[in-house]
Amino acid sequence: MSFKTISVIGLGYIGLPTAAMFASRKINVIGVDVNQHAVDTINQGKIHIVEPDLDMLVQAAVTEGYLKAVLTPEPADAFLIAVPTPFKTCTEGEIPEPDLKYIEAASKAIAPVLKKGDLVILESTSPVGATEQMAEWLAEARPDLTFPQTAGERADINVAHCPERVLPGHVVRELVENDRVIGGISSRCSERSIELYKKFVLGDCVITNARTAEMAKLTENSCRDVQIAFANELSIICDKLDIDVWELISLANRHPRINILQPGPGVGGHCIAVDPWFIVSKTPEEAQLIHTARKVNDAKPTWVINKVKLAVADFLQQNSNKTVKDITIACYGVAFKADIDDLRESPALNIADSIGKMHSGSVLVVEPNVHEFIRGGLQLSSLDEALDTADIHILLVDHSQFKDIIPSSGLIIDTKGIWRTHV
């Protein structure tokens, strides 16, 4: 069965590029989002996020009539759900648990327009068992249709999990080139999912079951988290021993079987900082290493903030005629990684926010990828202003705009190692 119309639920950093990619293949795509601004922006052929080359794809798709955005789901042949999976509210010290409320809401939203032969794919990064839970929500909402958890290969509706595996800043290319893990609840579900993704995916589509597909994405990001935790722990050790951690890593990486990652101010984003907790919350007694890595990376921002406090004290000691209120601190970068505008789970943003709350002087934020910024008393500043006026410079994100400059005066705290100093 061919897919004449595809619906993508959630038009964020994954949903919108996916919708645009299908539309670029001359397939009718209906994008659904609860954000009126996002819907209006997309229908104007524009984008509400920063992602290289995506603006051209969306403009062409909308202009040619293959992509439209709406607030309420409409009938389609395939539905891809790409909504957030945040944490439930928890107290400090508790293990965060995933909240599936957006997946549930999306399931109940598309249920009324489902028809026999439709395919539903969950792309949201999810805890193990979420795809089966989604299928149950759909079945409860549409008792007149059959689903694979009960009807198997003969089900009216096919359901699968296919996690996204793309790098922000390279999403358009990686959507096409990367392999996809396809986890259908039945073999038929997997086969139809491959048929759909092969509309634009050049990478391999590898079949497994839904639970393994869910765990594959969590495993990939947990592996990265553990590797980053090792680098971050090294940076703390090296600081205590007065060793340049970036030189050390460069030397160690000359070994043919060693590839240590680079340290930073913490771990952010909607994946690496979040997904390991999905494993830990399901298996807290078994996931010891994964849990420890999370704690190491979550503690790094506090360590950076303590370095800022020491820098303030050093500056006052060197400038006895000034008070804390006279000190201007500049934070360079608040996105969760270089050259994007994504602030989700950003350690840099949390560090800047904490500095803004604790420091009685001026705090400037330099973020070249964000044009509007509302965060407490923080001020969005130009790069030139920060370089000219700040007494303490804190490099938090290695944006390309920061790599060819270095402050000529003031104290420097470099969490990324591009200003040839170390913290």
LINPESUL-V633454 format. One record per helix or strand. SS is the DSSP state (~ for helix, > for strand). FROM is the first residue (numbers start at 1). LEN is the number of residues. If there is no record, write none. Layout:
ss->(SS,SS)
from->(FROM,FROM)
len->(LEN,LEN)
This chain:
ss->(>,~,>,~,~,>,>,>,>,~,>,~,>,~,>,~,>,~,>,~,~,~,~,~,>,~,>,>,~,>,~,>)
from->(5,15,28,36,54,67,78,87,98,101,119,130,147,148,157,171,180,187,205,210,245,272,288,324,329,347,363,379,383,392,400,411)
len->(5,10,5,8,10,4,4,1,1,11,4,12,1,7,5,7,5,11,5,32,8,11,31,3,4,12,4,2,7,4,3,4)
